[in-house]
């Protein structure tokens, strides 16, 4: 295999993800960019593998607090995943969730609410109510409403979280 094969990009993405998990963010960013440099010209911007690469880059940029870089990467991933899998897919929900996180982190709480609700609605349709992906959406929404000082909505989602935690005790 050549260094510009899509499989090389997969290895780079896996390595970037491992470095991100180990908090080696500079290395992770470099590796994810190398993967993007292979995938974009090879498969095009609408391909799911390119979207995965953009999403990984966006996550790394968000963790590095480079929100202005993260947001368009995640939005590109969202566009590509929507084109590839449809607007009600697991992949789209993942992108919506990540986009809500970057918007919240960058102080755009109202915009974050919109994206978080989209992720929650999709995941709620696909998964059981006690699935960790649904619970993470509930937690994200509680935090967003807390940030927006919407006490009633924040309490509503915190209450769902508390009931879930109680159910784990039983």
PyMOL commands that set and color helices and strands:
alter all, ss='L'
color gray80, all
select helices_A, chain A and resi 6-21+25-43+48-63+67-85+90-105+109-126+132-147+151-169
alter helices_A, ss='H'
color red, helices_A
deselect
rebuild
show_as cartoon
